[in-house]
Amino acid sequence: MVSSRWYIVLAPRPDPVLVVRPGDSLSSCGEFYYEAVLYSIVINTMSLVVPFDDSALAKAALVRARQFDRVLNEGVRVVSVIPTQNIRYARERGWLGENEPFDGSQIVQSLRASALKLAPDAQFEYFVTRRSASSGTIAKQIRRFARDNDATIVFIGSKNAGRFAHALTVGSSVASGKKYDTMIITQPHLPEIRTLEQLDPSEEISGDQ
């Protein structure tokens, strides 16, 4: 979830505290608030981020994030990055059949459906990049997404997880304020973590491998 800004007005009368949402007019507070002090408070709501390409490992990463969310209650955000008109890239990931033309809308719909089947409460978002986007460019998009959404953990499941994780975690400037950890999922059948399994069994992904 993205940060939101709220305003709290403290005044001697007639009420001690008034909460004003963004867009509300302070003129509606009335003349009694002429001595009010305005405070701006930024409420950061954290999230668990999962880059998603519909592979078996990405699905496992999403299920693990869902399990963690049962404990952390931060919300899961799924993000897919789609190089436009890159038929080879799409076919390698199973997004297109052998003779299917590139159809961005259909790819997005399929990725969203697959992600929400595994994590119905997750929020799905996607980005479209240029056709020749490198893995570094894609990682940069996801790194920015994680930062903008106050990620605490990024769950990565990919056959190129090592290289991808390196791109996610190395080279960020100090000013970026990166505060997330990365969890790399290296096998489609998740090792059992008893507490997580008791809260949220991962059995349903076995049929998707």
N, C-alpha and C positions, 0 to 999 in steps of 0.2 A: 504494500500500500504506500502511496506517496504521502509526503508530509502535508499536514494541513495547518492553517494558521487561524487561531481563535483570539478573540480579544476579551479581556475581563475588565470591567469598569468597577472600580471601588469608589463608593461615595458615602457620605455620612447619612443621607436620607434620600428617599423614603425607604429604600432597601439597601442592605449592606453590600450586596454583590449583584451585578447584572452581567450575564454572559451574552456577548453579541457575536453572531456568526458573520463570516465574511460576506460582504455585500449589504449587511444591515446598516441602516442610517442611525448615527448617534443622535440625530435631531429628535428621533422618536423617544429618546430617554426623558425628555421634558426638562423643565427649568431647574428641577431639583438637582440635576447632575452638573451644574455649572462648576462645581469644585472637584469634579471627578478626576481621577488619575487613570491614564490609559496604559495598560500593559499589553505587550505583544508576546504571546507564548507560542512557540513552535512545538507541535506534538509529533514526534517521529514514530511512526508505526512501522515496525520492522517486517521483513518478509524472508521467505525461503525461495530461492530462485533455481529453476531447472531449465537449462538449455535442452531443447527437445527436437529430435529429428525422426522420431518414430522407430528408431532401432531398438533391439531387445535391451541393450544397455541403457539407453535413454529412458525406456519404460521402467526398468529396474530403479534408476535414479529417481524417477518421479514417485514411485511407490515408497522408496526410502524417505524422500522429502515429506510425503504425506504422513508417514509414520512419525517422523520427528515433529510434525506440526501438531499431532495429537498431544505431545508433551509441551511444546513451546507455544502453541496457539498464536503463531505469527502470520499465518496465511501463506499459501503456496502460489507463486507466480511462475507460469510456464512461458518460455519465449522461444520462438522458432525464427530462424533467419533464412530467407529464401533468395538465392541468386536468380534474378529474373531471366527467363528464357534459356536457362542453362539445363538443357535436356539431359545431358550426360550426368550432371550432378544429381538431378532429380531421379533418374533411373537407377543410379548406383544406390540410392537410399530407399528404393522401392516406392517412390512417390508416383511414378508413372509406369504403365505397362510398356512392353517392348515397342509397340507401334503407336502408342498414344502421343498426341501433340502436347506441348507444354500448356497447361491450363492453371494459372496461378490461383484462381478462385477455388478450383476443385482441390488443389493441394492444400490450401489454407483450411478448407472445410474438413478435409480428411485428417489433417494434423490436429485440429481442434477436437474433432470427435474422438480420436484415439486418446488424446491427453485427458479429456474430461471423463472418458469411460473409466480410466484408472484413478482419477482424482476429481470427482464431481464438484468439489467445492473450490477447486483451483481457478485462478484467473489466467486466461490464455491471451497472449499477445504475439504479434509477429512483426518482422521487419523485412522489407524487400531491398536487396542490394543489387549492385551492378552484376552483370552476367559473369564477369571474370574475377569476382571478389575472392581474395585469398583467405586462407584459414585465419591469418592474422587480422584481416579486416572484419571477419565474422566475430572473432574473439573480442575485438574492440567494441563492436556493437553490444555484445552481451555484457562486457565489463561496464559499459556506460549504463546499460539497463539495470544491472545489479546495484550500481552506485545510486542511480536516480530513485530506486525503489527500496533503499535502505536495507539491502540484503545482509543477513547475518551469516548465512551459509549458502554457497552455490554448489549444487549437486551435479556432478558431471559424469555422464555415462557415455563412453564413446570408444571406438577401437583406436582412436588417436588421442585418448585422454591425456597421456603424458605431455604431448606437444601442445595440446589445447590448454591444459592447466598452466603450462609455462607461459603461454600468451596471456592468460587471464591474470596471472599473479606477478609477472615480472615487468618492470619498466613503467609502472605507474608512478606518477609524480607524487611527491609528498603532499602537495597542495590538494590532491584529489580526495584525501581523507578516507581511503579505502579501509573498511573495517570488517570485511567478511572473510570467513574461512572457506576452504574448498574441500568437498568430500568427493573423491573419485571412486566411482562404481566400476569395478573391473570384471565382474561376472554377472550374467543375467539372472542366475538363481541366487538370490540374496542370502548371505549367511544369517543364521538365526540370531537375533538379539531378543532374548526371551521377553523382556519387558515390553518392547515394541510390538512383538508378535501377539502378546496378550491384549494390548490395546487396539491393534489394527493388523490382522493377519495379512501376509503378502501372497497368499496362495493363488490369487486370481491371475497373477502374471505368468504362472507356469504354462498356461495354455496358449500364451502368445509367443512363446519362444520359437 
